[in-house]
Amino acid sequence: MTFYLVDGTADCFYTAVFDGYNDSQAIISSNADVQLELGCIIKEVVPQSDKCARVRKKIAQYDGGALGDIDLILRSGEGGKEQAALEYIRLIVKNKRPVRTMTNIPAVMEANDIRSRVTGEIHKYHGFLRFMETESGVLYAPFSPVADITDLVAPHFAKRFGNQKFVIHDVKRKIAAMYDGEQIVICLAGGADIYLSEYEKTFEELWKLYYKSVNIAERPHEKQMKGYMPVRYWKFMPEKADCGKPE
């Protein structure tokens, strides 16, 4: 058995697919802490553009939409995402056609489920993302998604806000989408010192006051609230920031 350790990028994954495709026992993962069988050979994969191109070309030959599916799978925060993508690719090449509708096959079901969870999270953040107005007038929205979706969430808000400048900050991965009113740029972003405008401070205080006034302390409904919105979203909401720990 050979374990192909990748760096989490698509190029590194496709290089590993090229190297390990003919090994039926190959494991591809970006998780260096996974427990391996005794005697397993570990190979740290270095991205190679020629190998990536050949694998992508082969996949596109049989299914033009599969590269988009695989991109979403690789963005997932799930530990087995690379292996799921590998098995999905093997099925496409074996059948020489799209396989996403072959839902009786476990590997297809897993790939479809992972992809659906990623697209579902994107859709949720279109409604859940909270923006704050800074002193400079730029809108700032911190979040901590399970999947790596910052660049996929940003275009929705660019279209929605027009020429309003904003920053969407994935605090877990330390990356941000910055929109200057014309184009979106993805960049590395560690900690951020944010100074809110007076309007934003007043608005947040009013919102906290409203939440406190409608919340009945004697009749807690935390379970119902968790059903409507997972706890991991709460830390970025002023009215719920101090309630519970994020998942």
C-alpha positions as CSV (number, residue, x, y, z in Angstrom):
1,M,0.0,0.0,0.0
2,T,1.2,3.5,-0.9
3,F,0.1,6.6,0.9
4,Y,0.3,9.7,-1.3
5,L,0.5,12.8,0.9
6,V,-0.7,15.9,-0.9
7,D,-0.6,19.5,0.2
8,G,-4.3,20.3,-0.2
9,T,-4.0,21.9,-3.6
10,A,-5.8,20.6,-6.7
11,D,-2.5,20.4,-8.7
12,C,-0.9,18.3,-6.0
13,F,-4.0,16.0,-6.0
14,Y,-4.0,15.5,-9.7
15,T,-0.3,14.7,-9.7
16,A,-1.0,12.0,-7.1
17,V,-3.8,10.6,-9.2
18,F,-1.4,10.3,-12.1
19,D,1.2,8.6,-10.0
20,G,-1.1,6.3,-8.1
21,Y,-3.9,5.6,-10.5
22,N,-2.8,2.0,-11.4
23,D,-2.3,1.1,-7.8
24,S,-5.6,-0.3,-6.6
25,Q,-4.5,0.1,-2.9
26,A,-3.3,3.7,-3.3
27,I,-4.4,6.2,-0.7
28,I,-4.4,9.9,-1.4
29,S,-4.8,12.4,1.5
30,S,-3.8,15.8,2.7
31,N,-4.2,14.5,6.3
32,A,-0.7,13.7,7.6
33,D,-2.1,12.4,10.9
34,V,-4.1,9.5,9.4
35,Q,-3.3,6.1,10.9
36,L,-1.6,3.8,8.3
37,E,-1.1,0.1,8.1
38,L,2.3,-1.3,9.1
39,G,4.6,-1.4,6.1
40,C,2.7,1.3,4.2
41,I,5.0,3.4,1.9
42,I,4.6,7.2,2.3
43,K,5.2,9.4,-0.7
44,E,5.1,13.2,-0.4
45,V,3.7,14.5,-3.7
46,V,5.2,17.5,-5.4
47,P,2.8,19.1,-8.0
48,Q,3.8,18.7,-11.6
49,S,1.9,20.7,-14.2
50,D,2.4,18.2,-17.0
51,K,0.9,15.3,-15.0
52,C,-2.0,17.5,-13.8
53,A,-2.8,18.5,-17.4
54,R,-2.9,14.9,-18.6
55,V,-5.2,13.8,-15.8
56,R,-7.6,16.8,-16.3
57,K,-7.6,16.2,-20.1
58,K,-8.5,12.5,-19.6
59,I,-11.4,13.3,-17.2
60,A,-12.8,16.1,-19.5
61,Q,-12.7,13.7,-22.4
62,Y,-15.3,11.5,-20.8
63,D,-17.2,14.1,-18.7
64,G,-17.0,17.9,-19.3
65,G,-18.6,18.7,-15.9
66,A,-16.6,16.3,-13.8
67,L,-13.7,18.7,-13.2
68,G,-16.2,21.1,-11.5
69,D,-17.5,18.2,-9.4
70,I,-14.0,17.3,-8.3
71,D,-13.2,20.9,-7.5
72,L,-16.1,21.1,-5.1
73,I,-15.2,17.7,-3.5
74,L,-11.6,18.9,-2.9
75,R,-12.9,22.0,-1.2
76,S,-14.6,20.0,1.4
77,G,-13.4,20.0,5.0
78,E,-13.9,16.2,5.2
79,G,-10.9,14.0,5.8
80,G,-11.6,11.5,3.0
81,K,-12.2,14.0,0.3
82,E,-9.1,13.2,-1.9
83,Q,-9.8,9.4,-1.7
84,A,-13.5,10.0,-2.7
85,A,-12.3,12.1,-5.6
86,L,-9.9,9.4,-6.7
87,E,-12.5,6.7,-6.7
88,Y,-14.9,9.0,-8.6
89,I,-12.2,9.6,-11.3
90,R,-11.6,5.9,-11.6
91,L,-15.2,5.2,-12.3
92,I,-15.4,8.0,-14.9
93,V,-12.4,6.6,-16.8
94,K,-13.5,3.0,-16.4
95,N,-17.0,3.7,-17.8
96,K,-15.7,6.3,-20.3
97,R,-18.8,8.5,-19.6
98,P,-20.4,10.6,-16.7
99,V,-21.2,8.5,-13.7
100,R,-22.9,11.0,-11.3
101,T,-26.3,9.5,-11.9
102,M,-25.1,6.0,-11.0
103,T,-26.3,6.4,-7.4
104,N,-26.3,2.7,-6.7
105,I,-22.5,2.8,-6.6
106,P,-21.2,3.7,-3.2
107,A,-18.3,5.8,-4.6
108,V,-20.7,7.9,-6.6
109,M,-23.0,8.3,-3.7
110,E,-20.1,9.5,-1.5
111,A,-18.9,11.9,-4.2
112,N,-22.4,13.3,-4.7
113,D,-23.0,13.7,-1.0
114,I,-19.7,15.6,-0.4
115,R,-20.4,17.9,-3.4
116,S,-23.9,18.6,-2.1
117,R,-22.7,19.5,1.3
118,V,-20.2,22.0,-0.2
119,T,-22.8,23.6,-2.4
120,G,-25.3,23.6,0.4
121,E,-22.8,25.5,2.6
122,I,-22.3,28.1,-0.1
123,H,-26.0,28.6,-0.4
124,K,-26.3,29.0,3.4
125,Y,-23.7,31.6,3.6
126,H,-25.5,33.7,1.0
127,G,-28.1,34.2,3.7
128,F,-26.1,33.8,6.9
129,L,-23.0,36.0,6.2
130,R,-23.0,39.1,8.5
131,F,-21.3,42.2,7.2
132,M,-20.1,45.1,9.5
133,E,-19.4,48.6,8.4
134,T,-15.9,49.8,9.2
135,E,-14.7,53.4,9.8
136,S,-13.5,53.6,6.2
137,G,-16.9,52.5,4.9
138,V,-15.7,49.1,3.7
139,L,-17.9,46.2,4.7
140,Y,-16.2,43.4,6.6
141,A,-17.6,39.8,7.1
142,P,-15.6,37.2,9.1
143,F,-16.7,33.6,8.8
144,S,-15.3,30.1,9.4
145,P,-16.8,27.7,6.8
146,V,-16.3,24.0,6.9
147,A,-15.3,24.0,3.2
148,D,-12.9,26.2,1.3
149,I,-15.5,28.4,-0.4
150,T,-14.4,32.1,0.1
151,D,-13.9,32.6,-3.6
152,L,-17.2,31.0,-4.5
153,V,-19.2,33.0,-2.0
154,A,-17.8,36.4,-2.9
155,P,-19.3,36.8,-6.4
156,H,-22.8,36.6,-5.0
157,F,-22.1,39.7,-2.8
158,A,-20.3,41.5,-5.5
159,K,-23.4,41.2,-7.7
160,R,-25.7,42.1,-4.8
161,F,-23.7,45.1,-3.5
162,G,-22.7,46.7,-6.8
163,N,-19.8,49.0,-6.3
164,Q,-19.7,48.7,-2.5
165,K,-16.3,47.6,-1.3
166,F,-16.1,44.6,1.0
167,V,-13.9,42.0,2.6
168,I,-15.0,38.4,3.3
169,H,-12.5,36.9,5.7
170,D,-12.1,33.1,6.3
171,V,-10.5,33.3,9.7
172,K,-9.8,29.6,9.9
173,R,-7.9,29.3,6.7
174,K,-6.5,32.9,6.9
175,I,-7.6,33.9,3.5
176,A,-9.9,36.8,2.3
177,A,-11.8,37.9,-0.7
178,M,-11.4,41.6,-1.3
179,Y,-13.7,43.5,-3.5
180,D,-12.9,47.0,-4.6
181,G,-16.1,47.7,-6.4
182,E,-14.9,46.3,-9.7
183,Q,-13.0,43.0,-9.1
184,I,-12.5,40.3,-6.5
185,V,-9.0,39.5,-5.3
186,I,-8.2,36.4,-3.1
187,C,-5.3,37.0,-0.7
188,L,-3.7,35.6,2.5
189,A,-5.1,37.3,5.6
190,G,-4.1,36.6,9.2
191,G,-5.5,38.5,12.1
192,A,-7.5,41.7,11.4
193,D,-7.9,44.8,13.5
194,I,-11.3,46.1,12.6
195,Y,-12.6,49.5,13.7
196,L,-16.4,49.8,13.3
197,S,-18.2,52.9,12.2
198,E,-20.3,54.7,14.8
199,Y,-23.4,53.7,12.8
200,E,-22.4,50.0,13.0
201,K,-21.7,50.2,16.8
202,T,-25.1,51.8,17.4
203,F,-26.8,49.2,15.1
204,E,-25.2,46.3,16.9
205,E,-26.2,47.7,20.3
206,L,-29.8,48.1,19.1
207,W,-29.8,44.6,17.7
208,K,-28.6,43.1,21.0
209,L,-31.2,45.1,22.9
210,Y,-33.9,43.9,20.5
211,Y,-32.8,40.3,20.9
212,K,-32.7,40.6,24.7
213,S,-36.2,42.1,24.8
214,V,-37.8,39.2,22.7
215,N,-35.9,36.4,24.4
216,I,-37.7,35.0,27.5
217,A,-35.1,33.8,30.0
218,E,-37.5,31.5,31.7
219,R,-38.3,29.7,28.5
220,P,-34.9,28.9,26.8
221,H,-35.2,27.5,23.3
222,E,-31.6,26.7,22.5
223,K,-32.4,23.4,20.8
224,Q,-34.9,25.1,18.5
225,M,-32.3,27.8,17.6
226,K,-29.7,25.2,16.8
227,G,-32.2,23.6,14.5
228,Y,-32.6,26.8,12.6
229,M,-28.9,27.8,12.6
230,P,-25.8,25.7,13.6
231,V,-23.8,26.9,16.6
232,R,-20.7,27.6,14.4
233,Y,-22.5,30.6,12.9
234,W,-23.3,32.2,16.2
235,K,-19.9,33.6,17.0
236,F,-20.2,36.0,14.1
237,M,-23.6,37.3,15.1
238,P,-23.6,40.1,17.7
239,E,-26.7,38.9,19.5
240,K,-25.3,35.4,19.9
241,A,-21.6,35.9,20.1
242,D,-21.4,35.0,23.8
243,C,-23.8,32.0,23.6
244,G,-22.2,28.6,23.5
245,K,-19.0,27.4,21.8
246,P,-18.7,27.1,18.0
247,E,-18.9,23.6,16.6
